[in-house]
């Protein structure tokens, strides 16, 4: 029962983050609002799946769930930072000055 509560709490956080991202106007605001999906939702869903007996049938399944959860938790913020750095206005202006813009 506790596992399902944690899974649904993680799903609620992810849906709330997605709705906030959908209505954000600027790129950096959208990136900032997407953070809770990886930082809060992923650990909740991972913990819930590890606690729910129906979600895993062996230790191998639990290890896969833990590894995937860890990759999402570690990779999500790194992707946000990489996207923000790539979209930074100074970087885009430098690329345009160097003739790197297509079109």
N, C-alpha and C positions, 0 to 999 in steps of 0.2 A: 504494500500500500504506500509506504514512504517513497519507494522508487518512482511510482507513477506520479505522485505529487511533485517530485523534483523534475521529472521529465516535462510535465505540463507547465510548471513554473518557467523552465527554460524555453519552452515553446512560446509562452506568453511574452517573455522578454524579447525573443527574436522577432515576433510579430510586431510588437510595439516599436522596436528599433526600425524595422522595415517600413512601417507606416510613417515614422518620423522622417526617414530618409526620403521617402516619396514626396513629401511636402516641403522639403528644404530647398531653398532657392540656389544657393551657391555651392560650388564644388567642395570647398573646405568644410562647410557646414555639414554637407552630406557625409564626408569622410569622418568627421568628428562624431556624428550620430550613428555611424555604423559600428563603432567600437564596442558597444554593449553586446552585440550579437556574438562576438568572439570571446570577449572577456567575461561576460556574465552568463550568457545562454549556454555556451559550450560546456563549462564546468557543471552547470545544473543538469543538463541532459546526460552528460557522461556519468555523473554520480548516480543519477536516477536509473540509468541502464545497468550500472554495476550492482545496484541494490535490488533491482527487480529480478526475481528468479526466472520469470518467463523469457527474459531477454537474453539470457546466457545459459548454455547447457553444459559448458565445460570451462576449465581454466583458460583454455586457448581462446575461447570467445571473450572472456573478461580481459585478457591481454590485448586482443585486437581493439576492443572498445576503448581501453585506456590509452593505447597508442594513437588511435585516431583522434580522441579527445585532446590529447597533448599536442598533436600536430596542429589542430585547429586553434587551440589556445595560444600557441607560440607563433604560428604563421599568420594569424589574422592581423594582429597589430603591426607586424612587419610589412604586410601588404599595404596597409593603410599608410604607413610612413613612406614606403616606396612610391605609391601613387601620388601622395602630396608633394614629395620632392620633385617628381617628374612634371607635375602640373604647376609648379611655382612660377609666378609671373616673370621673375628675373631670368629663370632658366629658359622660358619660352621666348622672351625677348632676345636673349643671346642666340638661341637657335635660329630665329628669324633673321638676325643680322648676319649670321654666317651662311645664309642661303639654304638652310636645312629644311625649309618649309616646302612641302609638296603642294603644287597647285599653282 
